[in-house]
């Protein structure tokens, strides 16, 4: 075909002497085409795209644009060749307006009125919803993404690269984004979209290029393939994509929360009058767009954040105001995987041994820490969860994300909790590791542990959880049975378009550990 | 050509790079000395070596004092609490000890030397602790910037010392003279085995071992490191960060207090504003050693020896000031610290960049 917009030939990129991020990778994308770049985390997708956008420079191989070899030595050069990348983490100035962010870095004279007009023009052409004068910090995640996309279009990009654009969006927002992408494609743009969600690959792309561990595996036409085949190419072996939902007998509520209100760091209400309960042997999912109060909710239960009002009852006893140490002792385990994956729960430069004893080092009266015991526990965990590490004494920040997360989740489970609060436990993990984590959680569920699972991937939550609670701006929009709901319904609840919380006395267990009077008292105490 | 991170350098290779950098620095110093003071570089090296060997005990005492200074800042630094106030903490400690030494024998002439020394040490520790705990409390409760706070506390300590020197100075010499020199040397620390330097050296060794064990093997040390690593994680496992900060700074205060008492009772028997002068060098020494107490023994020795040696060069070649010494020390530090770049990063020259560039140009 003569319309090849971009071609990569035999690209190799190494980091240091040992890591080969891309080995001999070739791909091409045509005008009027959407190409999916599929691969697990660590397969080299982002590295490859960074070489197209001028952030890295390939060690070997060449890049051709419109059939001519080029040297993309900096992002500026990439712009010159009309390449625009929309990064996974937005690079916007919060206190500037959309239009100001869009022209940022263009060192030419501008007239704000003309800029606003041009932005509106672009928005209308492709169907974006945007107010050029709105400040970034007032925007939702999907609006911010819109700004990023318009920014590259404004600069005249004809080749667009989107790095996991759907990870932060609701199902409805994803649909909208896809229709915009299709319009761009019809306009003659060449689009590369990075993702590891197969249903999206099937929905949006014309062709799929698959990478595995930095190696080029192949390119297939979307119409000629299916999800199963793509998974096999991506993982390298057959994978059963079904998540089992274990059913066990109902037990008494372990953790009951009523009228819980928690403030965010900035003083706004992050969690607003929330009611729910978790039974032993139950996985309760929490769905919601980023920043809807999941973090504050987890922190409040773990005793890391003071609450404004409400009651948190664990096995019939209030744990409000107890020190973190005491809450840990009572068997409530919290693991929160933040975006940078290392922020809370692990000490990155500590060895695995030291990380194993983070919560237990205080045990015993001796003034010294017991590393011997921690080391043997670390060794056991390595064996049990197939953790890949040079030794128990290697700083955990040198390990890959999947192994780091296995250490965190493994340590928490090893401590024998009765309530597990886990937020994004599979964030950034490859398929095999993810399934290992789901299996661990299911195992715990079978043992009667109550699990609060804060997740991102609705498909996974629908498969794994018993019930799903949907949060929007800190309020509960409803608690639905995972087996009776749909992704679309949850998506509508996430954005607040559908509110099912009024339908019945939600979130209050009939067989509560406390009587009504006791509840009143507990609530009063929290306020007093 | 591009630079890549390298955090897997073998220890031996890293050591070799550091040695090479010192060698390179010495060569550079030699060339410079030929140009500046027109001397044979080997004579300069020889003078440096002679200077270092001139008075071993004084040298070892200086090394010990610097080492204790460094040990005082290590626990706070492990916690990423940038305590720049060791100067002031030692100064007020020394001031308190001198005050006891000067006035208690006057009011209580019968006091035994042992009791007086005990009181001096306690007073010094108390004063140093006050100086270190104030910024700690402000950090813990109001999250004030500890760097500026501790730095400013130094100046308050300096002003205090100036004030008392002025007040106690009867002769108008701008100095209080050697305290109790003619008064039975009351409050002077005893010499061990007839050696007045040993007490500083032994104290330094004991504190080094203590600090190594404290940081590496105790629960407190674990907490210190964890708070330094991440407040979030520390909170998550239930550590009381406020308590940890204050406790750790108190430990630093205790060590500064011991050092202040050593200055008063053993090293100088007087006080002037120069007493705390090694505080900033100590920070350098601690960083160079990667906060490892045992490694710090070597870095302290290195710094003191270098300084002593280059000062001796100035003396032997009758240079008017110590400027040449400062230049030499500066150059060697530049090389030593600069070489860390080559240990942490790797530079790769990529020939293929050029060939592909040429290909596309052609």
Interface residues (C-beta under 8 A of the other chain):
Chain A: X15 X16 X17 X57 X59 X60 X62 X69 X70 X71 X302 X304 X323 X324 X325 X327 X328 X334 X343 X344 X345 X346 X347 X348 X349 X350 X354 X357 X358 X359 X361 X362 X367 X368 X369 X371 X398
Chain B: X2 X4 X5 X6 X7 X8 X217 X218 X219 X220 X221 X222 X225 X226 X229 X230 X232 X233 X235 X236 X237 X238 X346 X350 X352 X353 X356 X357 X359 X360
